[in-house]
Amino acid sequence: MATTAFKGNPVNTVGDLPAVGSKAPDFELVGAGLSQVTNDQGGKRLVLNIFPSVDTGICAASVRKFNELAADLEDTVVLNVSADLPFAQARFCGAEGIDNVVVGSVFRSSFGQDYGVTMADGPMAGLLARSVVVVEADGTVSYTQVVPEITTEPDYDAVLAAL
């Protein structure tokens, strides 16, 4: 089980992120328009930006930042994963002009369990812990981060270095 924090208070997750060098677990999420979103991205690398809800300031900031970064990433798909319904994700992206990334909702998925990121306790129990996973085109995990404090953004420089 991984540990993060919410406003300085420890929060445990249900497991650990997949190990670097391991094969990333397959998943099916619900995307905009209720489309299916999977880990099969047609031979491209995949950046999973995982967070509790796009309705929080830090989560929204991470989606904006990854949208900005994605514009310059070749052969890479950035997938924003949260427990928000796909309607809320699409509404946010439309209002913000976010079009370089994909969104996926875990509302009909075991993603949080499979990736070990569902928060097991704390005030946000049941939502996803802020995390990033980079998956290479061959499906191998090359980078992971559980952000130490949920109220802070991920380490974008480390993600870019992993790419």
LOVORO-281013 format. One record per residue (C-alpha): x, y, z. Coordinates in Angstrom, 2 decimals, padded with zeros to 5 digits. Example, Ala and Ser with C-alpha at 12.3 -4.5 7.8 and 13.67 -1.06 7.14 Angstrom:
2
       xx       yy       zz
   012.30  -004.50   007.80
   013.67  -001.06   007.14
This chain:
163
       xx       yy       zz
   000.00   000.00   000.00
   001.28   003.46  -000.91
   001.00   006.51   001.30
   000.22   010.08   000.32
  -001.15   012.94   002.42
  -004.10   015.30   002.42
  -003.25   018.63   004.05
  -000.44   016.93   005.96
  -002.51   013.99   007.21
  -001.44   010.53   005.99
  -003.67   008.77   003.48
  -003.21   005.16   002.41
  -004.06   003.70  -000.97
  -005.40   000.21  -001.62
  -002.12  -000.92  -003.15
   000.95   000.21  -005.03
   001.43   001.56  -008.52
   002.70  -000.97  -011.04
   006.47  -001.42  -010.73
   008.78   000.26  -013.20
   009.73  -002.36  -015.76
   006.48  -004.31  -015.35
   003.68  -004.56  -017.87
   000.98  -001.97  -017.18
  -002.39  -003.49  -016.27
  -004.99  -003.34  -019.01
  -007.96  -001.06  -018.35
  -011.21   000.21  -019.78
  -012.40   003.69  -018.83
  -015.36   005.75  -019.99
  -014.38   008.73  -022.10
  -016.14   011.77  -023.47
  -019.39   010.87  -025.19
  -019.41   007.60  -023.22
  -016.76   006.15  -025.54
  -014.44   003.40  -024.39
  -010.87   004.42  -023.51
  -008.28   001.68  -023.08
  -004.54   001.39  -022.57
  -004.19   000.44  -026.27
  -003.11   003.72  -027.81
  -001.97   002.43  -031.19
   001.74   002.06  -030.46
   002.11   005.41  -028.68
   003.46   006.11  -025.20
   000.86   006.82  -022.57
   001.00   009.29  -019.70
  -001.64   008.63  -017.06
  -002.40   011.78  -015.07
  -004.42   010.32  -012.19
  -006.25   012.56  -009.70
  -009.33   012.83  -007.44
  -011.60   015.28  -009.32
  -011.32   017.90  -012.02
  -013.53   020.09  -009.79
  -010.58   020.87  -007.50
  -008.07   023.60  -008.28
  -004.92   021.47  -008.23
  -006.50   018.71  -010.34
  -007.70   021.28  -012.88
  -004.23   022.84  -012.94
  -002.64   019.46  -013.70
  -005.03   018.87  -016.60
  -004.20   022.33  -017.99
  -000.44   021.75  -017.61
  -000.51   018.29  -019.19
  -002.62   019.70  -022.05
   000.08   022.32  -022.61
   002.88   019.74  -022.45
   001.04   017.26  -024.70
   001.13   019.72  -027.59
   004.89   019.12  -027.87
   005.03   015.38  -027.11
   005.43   013.18  -030.16
   003.93   009.68  -030.23
   002.49   010.22  -026.77
  -001.09   010.26  -025.48
  -001.89   011.99  -022.18
  -004.87   010.44  -020.44
  -006.43   012.26  -017.48
  -008.03   009.70  -015.16
  -010.47   010.56  -012.35
  -013.71   009.44  -010.74
  -015.56   012.37  -012.32
  -018.37   011.42  -014.64
  -017.38   011.76  -018.31
  -019.94   014.57  -018.68
  -018.11   016.69  -016.08
  -014.73   015.90  -017.65
  -015.98   016.90  -021.11
  -017.63   020.06  -019.76
  -014.38   021.12  -018.07
  -012.24   020.42  -021.15
  -014.69   022.24  -023.41
  -014.85   025.30  -021.17
  -011.05   025.39  -020.83
  -010.26   024.74  -024.51
  -008.38   021.57  -023.59
  -007.95   019.45  -026.69
  -004.47   017.87  -026.58
  -005.36   015.24  -023.99
  -007.90   012.47  -023.47
  -010.12   012.03  -020.41
  -011.29   008.83  -018.80
  -013.67   008.16  -015.94
  -013.29   005.19  -013.62
  -016.99   005.10  -012.74
  -017.46   001.62  -014.33
  -013.90   000.40  -013.91
  -011.55  -001.42  -011.57
  -008.73   000.94  -012.59
  -008.22   002.36  -009.08
  -007.84  -001.11  -007.62
  -005.73  -002.45  -010.51
  -003.32   000.49  -010.33
  -003.39   000.66  -006.51
  -004.44   004.33  -006.46
  -007.87   004.27  -004.81
  -007.57   006.07  -001.48
  -008.45   003.65   001.31
  -008.93   006.23   004.06
  -009.04   009.95   004.75
  -011.69   012.47   003.74
  -011.37   011.54   000.05
  -011.55   007.77   000.52
  -012.81   006.10  -002.63
  -011.34   008.71  -004.97
  -008.02   008.31  -006.77
  -004.73   009.49  -005.26
  -002.82   012.04  -007.33
  -000.37   009.95  -009.34
   001.40   009.75  -012.68
   002.32   006.64  -014.65
   004.26   006.62  -017.92
   003.74   003.56  -020.10
   005.98   002.93  -023.10
   004.56   001.93  -026.50
   005.28  -001.73  -025.69
   003.15  -001.53  -022.52
   006.06  -001.39  -020.07
   005.86   001.02  -017.13
   008.84   003.41  -017.25
   007.93   005.95  -014.54
   005.57   006.22  -011.59
   004.87   008.82  -008.94
   002.37   008.96  -006.12
   002.41   012.67  -005.34
   003.39   012.99  -001.65
   000.73   015.63  -000.90
  -002.62   015.51  -002.72
  -002.87   019.30  -002.59
   000.26   019.71  -004.76
   000.88   019.14  -008.46
   002.91   016.24  -009.87
   006.59   016.58  -010.77
   006.21   017.59  -014.44
   009.97   017.78  -014.97
   010.41   014.18  -013.85
   007.61   013.07  -016.18
   009.23   014.87  -019.11
   012.62   013.37  -018.24
   011.01   009.89  -018.26
   009.65   010.57  -021.75
